[in-house]
């Protein structure tokens, strides 16, 4: 049996099932010809591990210290774990605990302004330096510069009874390393300058001294000697470790 010409002219309408299937296909995403790839969402702030852990450690110590202790206990903690130059000027005042305060003072901060400023600076300078020389060497540089900052503060005020606290000395050293890093990569613009990095060094030292005279934004005193000592130690670390 053959179809007539009239049968060939009949337009076949889709069934209800076919119409529903077509609508579902329109609503479904169009398949692509690309090979499937695993989708991973990038973190909001992509910090290298050592920088991330250091910020977390400092923030954790701050929260425990300020919200887990009373005001009197906090004051006692500053005296016990802060770096007090006078303790090292008078041998009778040196205790086993005071010997480690050039290290422990870096973990203490006086308030939210102090911890946030140091946290942001550690995030800025630590990230680049860690990617440049690695996490372990970055941590070593931080500790070395923090110790040198305490030593320089002692030279400037050897009989001061005021506890010095904060990670600013170590962070200032990372700032110096970041300057060297950017300069070597051609981003600092000092490689072929007449006086090299010295104008920037002098400017930063001057700013540190000015802040030391005026105090921090929250009114607390600033141990500018620790800032300057840590900053200069950062340049010394480049030479000593041949970075």
C-alpha positions, -999 to 999 in steps of 0.1 A, spaced: 0 0 0 13 34 -9 4 68 6 -14 93 -15 -1 128 -22 -29 141 1 -15 120 29 20 134 24 6 169 29 -8 162 63 11 180 91 15 158 121 10 176 154 31 166 184 15 146 211 10 159 247 40 139 259 62 152 232 52 188 240 60 183 277 94 168 268 102 197 245 93 222 273 116 204 298 144 204 273 140 242 268 142 248 306 172 225 311 207 240 306 221 236 272 249 210 272 283 222 262 310 205 241 337 213 267 352 185 288 338 184 323 359 202 348 358 201 386 345 233 400 361 246 431 353 279 447 382 302 454 386 313 490 377 349 498 412 357 510 439 334 496 467 336 521 497 312 522 497 288 551 523 303 575 509 338 572 474 325 578 484 305 609 504 334 623 474 357 620 451 331 635 476 325 664 479 362 672 442 368 670 435 337 691 459 349 719 443 383 718 407 370 722 417 346 750 437 373 768 411 401 765 379 381 769 390 352 791 409 372 817 399 400 841 414 434 838 438 427 867 448 394 851 455 412 819 477 437 836 496 409 853 500 392 819 515 423 804 541 424 832 548 387 830 550 382 793 558 417 780 593 428 774 604 452 802 638 468 795 644 476 832 644 439 840 675 434 819 693 465 833 690 452 869 703 416 872 683 412 904 651 416 885 658 389 859 638 358 863 635 326 841 603 340 827 617 374 819 644 358 798 618 346 772 599 379 771 618 392 741 599 364 723 566 363 741 560 400 739 553 396 702 521 376 709 504 403 731 484 433 718 468 461 737 435 464 720 415 460 688 432 488 670 466 473 678 457 437 667 439 448 636 467 471 624 493 444 629 470 417 614 465 437 582 502 445 579 511 409 585 487 399 558 501 424 534 538 419 539 539 382 551 520 370 521 545 383 496 576 374 516 563 338 523 557 333 486 592 346 479 614 328 505 590 302 519 570 299 551 597 286 574 622 313 564 595 339 567 587 328 602 624 328 611 628 363 597 598 375 617 611 361 650 647 374 643 634 409 635 611 409 665 640 400 688 662 427 672 633 452 677 632 444 714 670 448 716 669 482 699 642 493 723 664 482 752 693 503 738 671 534 736 654 530 770 673 505 791 657 515 824 621 517 812 596 498 834 569 499 808 561 465 791 567 465 754 541 443 736 531 436 700 544 420 668 553 453 652 591 446 653 588 414 634 562 428 610 585 458 603 612 434 594 589 417 569 582 451 555 619 456 548 621 422 531 590 431 510 608 462 499 638 442 488 616 417 471 597 444 451 629 462 442 645 430 428 614 423 408 615 458 393 585 471 412 603 493 437 620 516 412 652 519 434 674 495 416 691 522 395 684 552 418 713 573 429 709 566 466 692 532 463 668 523 492 682 549 516 656 576 510 628 551 517 646 538 548 651 573 562 615 582 554 601 552 572 624 556 602 612 593 604 575 582 603 581 556 630 597 582 653 568 606 646 542 580 655 563 572 686 560 608 697 523 612 689 511 577 700 488 553 682 453 562 670 438 548 702 461 570 724 484 542 736 522 548 735 542 534 706 576 517 711 591 532 680 625 518 688 611 482 683 597 493 649 629 508 637 651 479 651 629 453 634 629 472 601 667 475 600 670 439 610 650 429 580 677 444 557 703 427 578 685 393 574 688 397 536 726 400 539 731 374 567 710 347 551 719 357 515 683 359 505 
